[in-house]
Amino acid sequence: MMSCSPESLFLDHWNNDTESAFNRTESPYVDSPNAVILFELENLAINRHDWEIVRTRHVRIQIFTEEGKESANIRIPFYHDDNISLIKAQTILPNGERIKLKSSQIFEEGVKDGWRYKTFAIPGVEARCIIEYQYQLRSDRLALIEPKFFQGYLHNEYSKFSVTLPKGFNYTASVRNPISANTEPRKEEVFTPEGDYVYYIWAYKNIPAVRDEPYMYNRYDHLFSIYMQLLSYQDPHNKITFIKTWDDLASKIKKEYKSYLEPTRKFKGLLAKIEADSAEATPTPEQIYRFVQERVIRKSRNSLYAREANEVIDEMRASKVERNLLFLGLLIEAGYDADPLLISQRSNGRIGVGSPKLQDFNHVIIRLKQGAITTYHDVAFENTSFDLMPSDSYSGLGLPINMEKAELIEIPVSSTISKRQVLTNCILDETGTLTGSFSIKSSDYYAVSARSSYLKAETDDKFAYEEIVSHFPGIVVDSVSYDIPMDDFGKPVTTTVYFQLPDFTDFTGDVAYLPTTFYEAFKKNYLVQNERNHDLEFSYKFIIEETVNLTLPEGFEIVEIPQNDMVVGPGNVFRKMIVADGAHLQFSWKRQLSEIVQPALKYQRLKSFYTEAVAADQSRIVLKRKGL
């Protein structure tokens, strides 16, 4: 049996011009020390005859270190009904030897009816080698073009993206986070017997790498990229309009949600059940919310599209979007002024405000107007309350789809300040063992997290060890008690842990060094880079407080005690106070975040704040035996 290698998609580049790269023994780029993209070529073409998008890609990478070998593990995403073919890869060693990828080394994984991945490890990789791979993707979803990302984890020495459009196709492209003032493509028109075409070409050199960094909602929000949207197609016999305006997009989704916006008789029957449970003629919006939260089973399906409302009501099982639409339909049936908003959750990335693209959105929330007060609600997720959407849903912008004129509106950030308050009562013995209790009261988002962790834990002991005190190596939990209201997710959660913590204090002869952190601690500064070019994004405002009442062992006295300290940074405050009264010590620890988004210009100040706060929290009290 004979087999042949897939054809080369970029004939002028596959296997060619590798010698000059081997002259380098190390990466010349600080932002990409382990591997560098030598070039990345991609062409997107519309096949008018088969009515499909064809994307071809060829990437060549030079490996410099052991860590750089990770770049040879390739994962190509595609939607389940797309077609991936012509996968080809090889390693080129400095001596010129080629080690080719075999078809048996290519695997597929992912969701059956969703995103899937072709995965393979390019064979024979070693330091200073060059790897390259290619593939072709075909998709019949012309209106849903996946964005082009020029930036990634590696420095890219050259990237070229070309788009081939047959005459009659009209599209728009929006550039995000450009690294160059020149964002307009080079345009070429070609006339052939088979038809006329327009080529658009973007080409850039030396595109810097973008690392994963802390306090970032979505890394893709910060990459140099092009988002494309097909607007229309026209020939002598056809005229097809895709999404051109926000009104077009809203109209498309409004038709999809019609059975929820114009509730059927089944909504009336469902509302009657809520009225019977609430013993009120008209249930409150919160009562309707809790009915959906408690009675509708969650269905694992992530899509903006929804089944007909009657089908969902019959089954009483719903996807995230369907749950919110059920809530909407019940509100409308009860006479409330409510409408749906399309959003892109923080983790999904920002909406491109320049042009409407359906693929920018991934979720629906509900806007409720009661007199002069407007509130926003999301019943899609577990353990959330009527008054507090998941922080991921406070994405900044939303698109109402049931208005006369569709336009993006601002969704105000939640003003709620989540709190965690800890009361620690403990005794230190002469062996350095700390015995006592932590009583932890969590509200708002901290309560959501605590409640979710408790419900997921297999046993109370696992919840205590893996979720509450996991940051204390060697701790022994004597008992745990909980107050976790399940009838109202807006109520605080309180957990109390009785514990023993051996070797809490370090002894050196007759001198002991007592830590000044207990349940809460500022242990690490995650801001380690020298500079940052994008905002710092935190999930929600919070206040964390701990009060510690500590009794020292008999026969010891305090030699040295740290001064009270307060560190202030942009939107951040850290304060620590210690008061001694004989053998009793009281610690007051507080950390507060009041602004959830900080501009990159404040990065150095924030980095300094964390550095100073961590240092202040590492201080120790010096004890010694009396009479020495």
N, C-alpha and C positions, 0 to 999 in steps of 0.2 A: 504494500500500500504506500503510495506516495503522498506527501503533504507539501504544501508550499506556504511560504510566509505571506502574511497580508501585504497588499500593495502599499507603497509609501505614499502618504497623503501630501507631503511637501517634498517633492523629488529633489529640489535644489538644495535641501538642507539635511535630509536623512543621511547619516554616515559621513557627511562632508565637513571639512574644515574643523578638525579637532586638535591639530598639532600645536597651534599657538597657545591653547589653554593649558597644555601640559607643562609649559614653561613656568607656571606658577606653582609654588609649593605650599602656599598658604593664602587664605582669603584676604583680599585687600580692603575688605569692608568691616568696620567695627560692628555694624548692625547685623551682620550675617557671617560669623566667623567659621561656621562648620560646613556650610555649603552655599553655593551661589547658582542662581539661574542664569545660564549663558544666554539663552533666548527662549521666548515663548511666543508661538505663532498660533493664531486662531482665525478661522474664517467662518462666518455665518452667512448662509445663502438660503434664499427662498426658492424652493422647487415648485414652479407654477403648475407643472403637469401633474405631480402627485400631491400638490397642496400640502407641502410639509416644509419644516425647517431642517436644514442640514448644517450641523456644526462640526468642524474638524479642528483638531488641536494637536500640536507637536511641542513638547517641552524638552529642553536639554539642561542638565544640571551637573555641575562639577562638585565632587565630594572632597573635603579636605581633612576631616577628622573622623574619629570613631562615632562621635555624636551625629555627625552629618549623614551617617549611613541610614538614619531614620527616614531621610528624604526618598529612599528607594522603596518605601512602603506606600503604595499608591492606592487611593480610594476614589473612584469616579462615581459621582452621584448621577442618578437619572430617575425619572418617574416611571412607575411600573409598566405603563403602556408605551414608553419610548423604546427605541432600539439602539443598542450600543454594538458597534462592530469595528472591524479592522484594527483591533488592539494589537499593538506591536511595541516591543521594548527590548532594550539591550544595554549591556554594560561594555564600555570601551576602556580597556586597561592602558596604562602608559606605554606598554610595549606594543600596542596596536591590536592585541587580541580582542575579539568580540565574543561576548557570552550572551546568547539570545534567550528571551523568554519563550517558554513552551506554552502551548494552549492549555495543557493540563495543569499549569500553574496559575491559571486565572479562575477566580471563584466569584460567587454572587451571594449577596446577603441583603437583608432589609425586610420591609413590610410588604406583604403580598399585594395589597392594593394601595400603595403609597410610594414613598421614596425607597429606592433600592440602590445598591452599590456594586460595582465591579471592583474587586480587590485583587492585588497581586504584589509580590515582593520581587523586584528586579534582581535577578541572580548575579552572583559573582562580584558583589560590591566590595571595594576596599578603598582605603584612603588614597586620594589623588586621582581616582578614576572619574570617568564621565558616564553618566547614565542619560538615556533618552527614551521617551515613550510617546505614542500617538494613539488616537482613537477617533471614531466618528459617531456622532449622535444624530438620530433622526426622530423628529417629533411632529405630530400633526396639530399641535396646539399653537397655531400661528399668533393668536392674540396674547399668549402668555410666554413671552421671551424671558428666559432667565438672565439676570444681569451679568455683565462682564466685569470681573475684578482684576485690575492690573496689579494690585498689591497683594502680598501674602506674607508668609513667615520668613521668606528668603529674599535677599537683595536680588533684583531682576535687572540684568545689564541691558536687555533689549526686549521690548514687547510690541507686538504688532497685532492689531485687531482689524479685520476687514469685513465689511458687510456687502453682500451682493444682492441687489434687489431688481427683479424684473420690472419693466415699465408697467405702471398701473398701481404699484404698491406705494402707499404713503405712510411714513412712520415718523416718530419723534424720538429723540435721544436726549437724556439729561445726564450731565456729568456731575458727579459728586466727589468732593474732596480732591480737586485737581492738584497735581504737583507742578503744573506748568500753566502759564497764562494762555498758552495755545491749546484750546480745547476743541476747536473746529476741525473736522476731518478733512482730508484731501479728497476731492470728488473727481471721479472720472466717468465719462459716459462711453459706452461701447455699443456699437450697432452690429448685429450679426444676422444671418439669414434665419436663425431659430428665434430671434427676438432681440429686443433692445434691453440693455441692462445699465444700472448705475452702481458704481463701486464707491464705497466710503471707506477711508483708511485712517486709522489712528495709530501712530507709532511714537514710542517714547523710549528714552535711554535712562539707565541708572535710576530705577524706581526703588526707593528705600523700603526695607522690611518694616512690618508693623507687628510688634510682639503682643502676646496676651498680657494685659496689665490688670491690676486690681481696680475695682470700682469703675466698671465699664458695663453698661447694659447690654450692648451688642457690638462685638468687635467689627462687624461688617459696616456699621455706621461710620467708621473712621477710615475706611479704605478708599483709595482712588478707584472709581468705578464708573461704568456707564449703564444706565437703566433705559431700556428700549420699550417702546409701545407701538404696535401697528395701529394706524388710524383708519385706513380704508384701502379698498382695492376696487379698481374700475377698469373695464375693457368695453369694447363695443356691445357686449351682450350682458354684462353683469355690473352691478354697483353694490358693493358690500361695505358697510360702515362698521368699524369696530368702536372702541371707546375713544371719543375725542375730548369730551368735556366731563366735568364732575356731574353734570346733569345726566349724561349718558350712563355713567357708572352707577349713579343712584337709581336711575330708571331700571337698569338691568337687575339690580338686587331687589328693588321694590317688587318687581314681578315675581321674583323667587320667593319673597316673604308674604305674598298677598294673603294667604290663608291665615296668617297671624295678625296682619294689619286690619283685616276685615273678619273678625272672629265668627265662627260658625256656631250652630246650636250646641255643639259639644262643649264649647267654652262655657256656655250658659249652665250646662249640667255640672261642669267641673267647679264653676264658681258657687253653685248651690251647695256643694259639699263643703267648701270653705266657709260659707255663711253658716251652715249647720254646726261646724266645729267651733266657730268663733262666737256664735249666738248673737251676731250683729247683722243688721239688714245689709250693710255694706262693709265688707272686711277692709281693714286698713291695708295700705301697700305692704307694710311689714308682715302682716298675717299672710298675705298672698305669697310674699317672698318665702316665708318659712314653710308654707305648704309645698311649694316647688322644691325647696331645699330638702325636705324630709320625705316627700312621697314619690318623687320622680327619680327613678333609678338612672344612674349615670351610664352612658353608653360610650365606649371607646371609639370615637370617630372625630377626627379633627378636620373640619372643612367649614368654609363659609356657607356652603349650600345646606339647605334644610329640606327634610321630607315634608309632605303635606301635614298640616296641623292635626287633622283628624286621625291620621295614622299614628302620630306620636302620642296623642291622647289615648287612643285605644291600647297602645302598648305600654304607656307610662314608663317608657325608657327613652332617654334623649341624650344627644350629643351636647357638648358645651354650648354651641350656638343655639340648638333647639331648646335647651333649658331656658335661656334668656328670652327666646321668642315666645315660649309658653307663658313666662312671667309677663311679657309685654301684652299678649293677647288677653290674659286675665285682667290686667290693669285696665285695658281699653273696655273690656266687657263690664267692668265695675264702674266705668264712667270717669276714670282718671285720664289726665292729659299726659300721655307717654309716647315716646317714639324710639326707634333703634338707631344706634350710632355704630358705623363701621370704624374699627380701630386697628392699629398695629400695636400689639403689646410691646413693652420695652425690649423684651428678649427677642422679638421678631425683627426689630430694626425700625428706623424712622420712615415716615411717609415722605415720598418725594413731592413737595408742594408745587413743583413746576408743571407737572403733567399728571393726569389721573391714570393710575395703573392698579388694576384689581389685585394683582399679586402682591402689592404693598401691604394689603390688609390680611389679618388672620383671625379676627375675633369680632364679636358684637357685644355691646353693652347697652343698657337701657337708661334713657334720660327721662326723668319724672319732674313735671312742673306742678307745684301746688301753690297757687297764688304767686307771690313774688319770689318764692324759693324754688331753685332748681337743684336737683340732686342726681347722682349717677350711681347705678347699681349693676352688680354682676353676681348672678346666682349660679354660675357655671361650675364653680369649684367647691370642694369640700371645706367645711369648717370656717367659712367666711360669714360675716354678719351683714345684715341689711344696710348698716351705716358705713361699712368699710369694704370697699372693693379690694381685691388682691392688688398689692403694690405694682405688680407687673402690668395691670390694666390702666394705671394712671400714666398714659403714654404721651399726654400733652395735646394731641390733636385727634379729632374724630370727624366723621362725615355723616351728618344726618341724611337719611334716605327718604324721608317722608315730608320734605319741605317743598314749597313751590320752586325755590331756587336753591340748588345744592351747592354748598360751599363748606370748606373745612372750618371747624370751630375749635376754640381752645377748650380743653378739659382741665379745670383747675386742679392743681396738686392737692392731695388731702392735707388738711390743716391738723389732722390728728397727730398727737405726739405719743408714740407707743412707749410704755414704761415697763421696766423690770425692777422690782424693789426686793432686795434681799436683806433679811435679818439673820445674822449669824451669832449664835451664843455658844461659846466653847471654853474649854479648860485645857491648859497645857500642863503635862506632867513632867517629871524630872528626866524621863527617858526621851523626851522630844515628841511624844505622841499627842496629837490634838484630838480631843473628844468633844462632840457637841452636835449641833443641828444647823442646817440651812433651811430657812423658810423663804420660798421664792414666790412672789406674787407677780404674775405676768398679765399685762393688758394689751388689747388691740393686736398688733401684728405679733408681739411676743406670745400672746395667748393663742393665736392661730397656730403658731409654730409648735407650742407645747401640746396643744390639743391634738394636732396631726401626729406628732411623735408618739403620744400616748396610744392613740388608736392603732398605729402601725406596729407597736411593740407587741411581742408574743406574750410576755409576762410582765408583771410589775417590776420584778427584779431587773429584767433586761432594760425596761424603760429607765430605771434609776441609774444603772451602771453605764448604759450606752448613750443616754441622752442628757442626764442631769449632772453626773459627776465623772464623765469620761475624761475630763481634763485633769483628774487627780490620780496619777499612777499609784497603785498600792492601797487605795482607799477601801475600807471595809464598811459596807452599808448594813447597819443593824436593823433598821426598819424604815418604811416609807409610808407617808399618808398623802392623799390627794383630795382636792376639791376642784373637780373639773365639770362644771355645769354643761350638760348636753342639751338642755331645753332652751338655752339662749346663748348662741355663740358670741354675743356681744359682752358677756360677763367675763370677769378676770378668771384666770386659772391659778390656783395656789398648790404648790407641792412642798412638802416638808420631808427632809432626809435627816435621819439620825445616823451618825457616822463615827468611825475611828480612823485617823490618818497617821500611821506610824512615820517616824523620821521627818516630821514636819519642820523640826528645828535642828540646825547643825551645831554639834558640840565640839569644841576644841579645848580639851582639859576642863577647866572650871568656867570657861567662857562659852556662852551660847549666842548664836546669830539667828534672830527670829525674823522670818519674812513679814512684810507688811501688806501682802495680798492674800486674800482668802478665796471666796467663791469667784469674785470678779477680779480681773487682772488685765493690765495693758502690757501684753507679753511681747509683741512684735510690731515693727514698722514694716508694712508691706510695700511702702513706696521706696523702692531701691534704685530706680533709674535716675540718671543725672538730669534728665529733662523729660518733658511730656508735651505732646502737641495737641491733645484733646482733653475735653472736660473730664472732671472726676464726678462720677454719678453714683449716688448712694440710694438705697431702696426706700427709706422712709426716715422721718424725724424720730428721734428717740431721746429718752432719759434713762440712764441706768444708775441705780443707787444701791450701795451696800452699807449697812451699819453693822459693825462687829463689836461685840462685848466679849472681852477675853480676860480670863483669870490666869495669872502667872503661877508657877509652882512655888510652894513655900521654900524659903531659903535662897531665893534669887532676888536680885535687885537690878534696876535699870542703870546701865552705865552711859549709854548713848541712845538718843532717840532722834529720828529725822525731823527736820523742820516741816511745818505745814507748807504745802505747795499748791500752786494753781498755774496751769498752762493754758494759754488762750491762742487759738488759731482761727482762720477763716471759717465761720460757722461751727466752730468746735470749742468746747470748754472741758478741761479736766481739772478736778480739784480733789485733794487728799489731805485729811486732817487727822492727827493722832493726839489724844488727850490721856495723860496718865494720872491715876489716882491710887497711889500705893501699889497694891498687887493687881489692880484692875486697869485695863486699857480699853479705850473706845476708839475705834477707827471709823471715819466717815469717808466714803469713796463715791465719787460722782463723775459721770461722763455724759455729755450732752451734745447732740448734733441738731442744729437748728436750720441748716440749709442743705438740701439734698443734691444740688448741682453746683459745682465749683468750677470756674473757668481755669483753663490751663495756665493762665498768667499767675494764678495763686498757688501753683504746684509747689514751688520751693518753700513757701510759707507753710503749706500743709505738711510737707515732708519734715520740716523743722519741728512743727507741732508734734507730730507722731514721735520723732526722735526724742524730744524733751519729755513727753508724757511717759514713754517707755522707760526712760532713765529714771524719772521720778518714782515710778512704780516698782523699781527694783531695789529701792532702799531697804535697809534692815535695821532692826533694833538690837543693840548689844546688851546682853545680860551677863551677870557673873554671880557666883555664889557669895552670899553675905559673909563678911568677916575675913575675906581674902584680900 
